[in-house]
Amino acid sequence: MLPKANQFLPKELYRQRRLTDALKLWPLLGSVLFFLPIMWSDTGESNVFAMKYLFAVWGVLIVGAVLLNRWVDDPPPTEAQQLERDAP
């Protein structure tokens, strides 16, 4: 009988891929958040609030993209680094 292959990715590689996926979906989230004030147009809200909202979303998207990119750029640890970190 053949030995079972490990079905799961190493934890660090899995996290790296999920961060990459999040970075790919970031523009879609930004688009959805930018179009929300268009749906508010019938509520009688002032344009000042909508502009404050857009600038806040813009800032959050920039900061979030920088943080996600910084985390994605960190390569996963090698086996030697993993063993060194796990050693007492």
N, C-alpha and C positions, 0 to 999 in steps of 0.2 A: 504494500500500500504506500502511496506517495505521501510525504509529509505535507501537512497543511501550510500553505503560504499565509503570511500575515495579511489579513484583509484591510487593516487600518494603516493609515499613514502615521509617521512619527508626529508627536504632538506639535513640535515647533513648525514642521512643514505644513501641517494642517492649518495652524494659525496663520502662517504666512499666506497660504492660498485664500483663506477667508478674508484677510485684510486686503488682498489684491481684488477680490470680488467686491468688497465694500468700496474700494477706490473706483472701480469701474461703474458702480451704481450711483456714485456721488453726484454726477451731473444730472441724472434723472431726478434725484431727490431735490436738487436745486431748482430744476424746471418746475416741478410740482409746487414747491414753496413760492416761487416767483409768480405763478399764475393764480394763487389764492386771492390776492387783492382784486383781481378781475371779477371774481365771484362775489366780492363784497360790494360791488358798485351799486347794487340796488338797496343796500341796507342804510344808506344815508350817512355812512361814516365819512369823516373828513379825509381829504387827500393828504393832509399832513400826517395822519396816523399811518396811511398806506406807505408813504415815503419813508417814514421812520422804520416801518416793518421791513421794507425792501432793503434798506441799508443795514439793518440788523441781520437779516438773513444772509446778505452778501458777506458781511464780516464773519459770521459763523461758518459759512461755506469755505471761506479762505483759510481760516484757522483750522477747521476740520481737515481740509485737504492737505495742509502742511503737516499736521500731526499724523494723518494716515500715511502720507508719503514717507515721513521719517521712520515710521514703524515698518513699512514695507521695505525700505532700503536696507534695514539691518538684516544681514544674512543669518539664516538659522545656524546655531552652533554646530561645529563638527563633532564627531564622536569623541575625539580627544578632549575638546573643551567640555563636552557633556560629562565625561568621566571625571575630569578635573573638578568640575563644579559639584558633582555628586559625592566625591570622596570626602571623608570626614576630616 
